[in-house]
Amino acid sequence: MKQFWKFTLATVTGCVLSFIVIFGIIFIFFSVLISGLGKGFKTDKDVLIKEGTVLEINLENEIPDKTSDNPFKSIDFVNFESTRIIGLNDILKNIEKAKNDDNVKGIYLNLSVLPAGFATIEEIRNKLIDFKESEKFIISYSDVYSQKAYYLASVSDEIYLNPQGSFLWSGLVARLLFFKNALEKLGIEPQIFRYGEFKAATEPFTEEKMSEANRLQTTEMLQSIWDEIILNISEERNISIEDLNLYADELMCYNAETSLKNGMIDGIMYYDEFLEIIKEKTGADEDAETKDFIVNLTKYQRVKTKGIETTRSKNKVAVVFAEGEIVMGKGREGSIGGDRLAEVIREIRLNDDYKAIVLRVNSPGGSGLASETIWREVVLTVKEKPVVVSMGNLAASGGYYIACPANYIFAQPNTITGSIGVFGLIPNMEELMNDKLGISIDVVATNKNADIGSVMRPIEEHERQFIQKQVDDFYEVFLDRVADGRKNLSTEEIRLISEGRIWSGISSVELGLVDEIGGINDAVNKAIELAELDDYRLIEYPKGRDFMEKIISDLSFSLTHKIFKQTLGENYKTFQLIEQIKEMDGVQARMIFDMDIK
């Protein structure tokens, strides 16, 4: 199956991709050498700021859990511009730094569309609430407030909107793509093997809409997240939950005037007027330029302050970031390679200087075998030193598989987790090959089942039974793994909340799948507590690689996906789906393929 997908994808797009990649490598490589990729990578020079400076946090780009060491990940390959993409880890560090920096007077949130998951936003939001304990101000301004952007902005002391700006407040929606009819037109029959009533990962291939089980779990999960959002906004803005739901149901907040009337924002003004407010708050001169009193997050990373103490303690706590789909082998940028992550955890386990591990999981799952490889190393590590998991936007299926052995698990209220279930997928391409493309295939084999799992013909009944048994067996293993890790739950209790069902972080705490609501800093503190450390230093993994290695291993992949993402727009998700399918091998522990929550 895997080889066929590679062949099919290559015949359709090979020539185009080859030209793009070769041209891109040459162009970008020389751009790197000549320009150093602009200001984004001149990180060796410290930045000095004046007293009364405001830190601007603009989150218009994607927010990975960890700032990437891949220089090509931050390039706009359509416009050939360099934009530093800052990870959640550095965003949180810099908010903490600003809290203790006497030169920083406050924070300005520059928000509109916010391309991040709700759990990521929750982490940043909670850090901003902590920042307010310094009695410094937080102020927000935007031309447009999406619901995610407003949820973050709601912690601000003052929220302002452009007079002609828009405001979205309509409730959460989950949009799912279904490919059944497209596959039928192509002559492809998806042959599915799964365990679990709620295992919806295969539905995009077999259905035209959500099954009732999938609709039920999605509805309950969305409602749980929405309830948490409006509760928190209600507390910050002093607007009742009933009114917030009314505003959404009746679309009562859609522009600047209606949003101000209903108390969602504090004022309406143009940007130049907003800058005057910041000048007044900071005491900047009336004729001061913006750069004199506002510093952006990229530059502020290079500001050294006395407020952050550094330690050279021998006691190390590893913070390991596991983000992306779980795949076999080493993996690549944006994925979790089972072998690579297991190797990282093993290295930490065998090093006595490391006293604990914080495993940050942000993954929809993936390969069952790769998940098992990582699980084994986590289990061995727990026997020697504490392992605490911090769940991000997703820690589902295989993502939960690798988390469940930990000593303690944190999740955000809006984390999507659970999805304890497995499936297998083998497409039947016979009609596509014979009727659509005019290609016939003949086979010679030494044994009866040598051709088992072929994508060139329908699966025979004895093959179906054999593959289904593999799926069923792995599901039982999955249940046992969870029961072994979550000692408060028996296998039968886990079975009742499994079958591929997804849960919010809040529901997962109630069910016992997660120990506590909290973020990555809470996980660090718990790891320190369990390791009984008085002094320590944090070391983040994966560590940066050699510059030339980055070019060789990541350039073509990053370049191709960046171009396709910016060119295809919403259709990029279909391209991603093809990529995910061709990477599949064996039993999959993965949640639904595409769930866009807004």
WORANOR-V602921 format. One record per helix or strand of 3 or more residues. SS is the DSSP state (A for helix, B for strand). FROM is the first residue (numbers start at 1). TO is the last residue. Records with the same first field share a line. If there is no record, write none. Layout:
# WORANOR-V602921
SS->FROM-TO, FROM-TO
This chain:
# WORANOR-V602921
A->2-35, 38-41, 71-74, 88-100, 118-134, 147-153, 180-186, 200-206, 212-237, 241-249, 256-261, 271-282, 290-293, 297-300, 338-350, 368-382, 398-403, 430-436, 461-485, 491-496, 505-511, 520-531, 547-582
B->53-58, 104-110, 137-145, 158-167, 189-195, 294-296, 316-323, 325-327, 335-337, 354-363, 365-367, 386-396, 408-411, 416-418, 422-428, 502-504, 537-541, 588-590
